[in-house]
Amino acid sequence: MDLGKVETLVKAQQLRDQFDNLEKHTQWGIDFVEKYTKFVKERSEIEINYAKQIRNLSKKYQPKKNSKEEEENKYSSCRAFLSTLNELNDYAGQHELIAENLTSQIISELTRYTQELKTERKSHFHDGRKAQQHIENSWKQLESSKRRFERDCKEADRAQQYFEKMDADINVTKADVEKARQQAQMRHQMAADSKGEYSSYLQKFNQEQNEHYYTLIPHIFQKIQEMEERRIERVGESMKTFAEVDRQVLPIVSKCLDGMTKAAESIEPKSDSKQVVESYKSGFEPPGDVEFEDYSQPMKRTVSESSLSNSRGEAKPEKPSSKSKGKLWPFIKKNKSPKQHKEPLSHRLNEFMASKPKMHCFRSLKRGLSLKLGSGPEDFSHLPPEQRRKKLQAKIDDINKEIQKEMDQKDALTKMKDVYVKNPQMGDPSSVDPRLAEISQTIEKLQFEAQKFEGWLAEVEGRLPVKSDPPRRQSGLYETQNNIQTTVNNCAQDRESPDGSYTEEQSSETQIKVPSTEFDDEFDDEETLPTIGTCKALYPFEGHNEGTISVAEGELLYVIEEDKGDGWTRVRRNEEEEGYVPTSYVEVFLDTNAKGAMTYI
């Protein structure tokens, strides 16, 4: 006999009374497959949710279009971060692929296989129960024939004993004896028939029992065993696939991580710092060396003949010595000059100023409002040279893009017109002419604008000569006029600063034009504005406009009026020369003892 069959028979003999336990075990196996399928499904859902969260995170930190974050991509660190976000997005895609493969290769397959396994198990145990029922029925038939044979044998014995008793009794008639003999013979015949039937059923049962335990049950158990082995093997393959699904995406995940590492290694601190320098450098040259000042000699001041204080007979009090200023220059504290009594002067000129139009005050108010709103001159002259150059270049680039856009539209309309000319049925060529004329005018305007900004850019870059007017020396009359306007019109806070960006004609402003000699005798008692601090020129400035003063780099000046918010500071070089300079061009140190003064740079 084959060794495999012997082993199967042995197993069948060992498990013949464990049919119910096998049924329970196979049901547990199916439950285990369903449990593992549920585990993989939950893992797939985790991967999907994780990928979704990673994608949302990457999208959240992506720079918005036309925003400050998009402009920051010029820095290598920002570009590296953007690359990391893109790699992270691809990384999320790999986790989505894991979830997809788990669903298609494990979950779907195991779900289908579980249904097949349930059907196969049901069939095997149905066959087993059928075979078990058949052998039980055969056993019942055998037992029934055996009991009948036993009963017939007992009845035959009783009939034989009765016949023998009747035959020995001399008082019984011959007919009764013959009847008892026939009855005994019939019972013996019935016993013989029951014996034959019992023998037949016994032989049949033994044959069926042998077939049941050595053929049918081993065959069914073999199928159940194969089913269980296939189930276990299928679970093992699924577990292997579970790992392989992750392993398949590892090369792509590794590339994503390598991309993140490469992006981090591409960061160039020096390049980023250079970008900062290029973005914010002003183009001014550093200040020169500070000249030696002879502290042993008293400061000499030159008084202009047109100064209002020139007609005074008494000598001016000297300024604080240069020695003390040199020691305490960053934190200097100057003695406040005596307060000027302007009331007599106001009374003398009150009637004259009452009839003067107050255009200067409205003009100053307009200028102050424009500064508060953040508007600047069209040529960006309020910016430092390098920043101005960048602004002009950016403006030129934008205009050129607009010109190119209009040129493309013009070319397209021209081609359309040619098509209409060749094929009148498609459209009227004259319908395109108004639009072409409009585009041509727009192009001309843009080209004019581009030329204007290119001229300013050339001026900044030094390709064109810069207009240089000799600085105008301001007399005491100009200072007095400003003081009068401040007192009468109460518009000092809105005084227009002569920054050169004001394009209003000179004739549109009414000014006081009175010979200085006419008022010299009336201003004998008027003091000049007191100094409220000192300042040092950080950059050279050429005062081309009226009211400004030219300064050299590193020059020390006196501050007589602080910045009122319009970007200009009023300074004095000596008793005869004063005017406005840009606040950003000087380093100011105000006297903390002066009213309302504060130290700033």
Secondary structure, DSSP 8 states (H G I E B T S, - for coil): --HHHHHHHHHHHHHTT-HHHHHHHHHHHHHHHHHHHHHHHHHHHHHHHHHHHHHHHHHHTS--TTSHHHHGGGSHHHHHHHHHHHHHHHHHHHHHHHHHHHIIIIIHHHHHHHHHHHHHHHHHHHHHHHHHHHHHHHHHHHHHHHHHHHHHHHHHHHHHHHHHHHHH-TTS-HHHHHHHHHHHHHHHHHHHHHHHHHHHHHHHHHHHHHHIIIIIHHHHHHHHHHHHHHHHHHHHHHHHHHHHHHHHHHHHHHHHHHHHHHHHHT--HHHHHHHHHHHH--------------TTS-------TT-GGGG--S-------HHHHHHSSTT-----------HHHHHHHHHHHHTS--HHHHHHHHHHHHHHTT---TT-TTS-HHHHHHHHHHHHHHHHHHHHHHHHHHHHHHHHHHHHHH-GGG--GGGGHHHHHHHHHHHHHHHHHHHHHHHHHHHHHTSS-----------HHHHHHHHHHHHHH--GGG-----S-----GGGS------HHHHHTTSTT-------EEEEESS-B---STTB--B-TT-EEEEEE---SSSEEEEEEETTEEEEEEGGGEEEEE-TTSTT-----
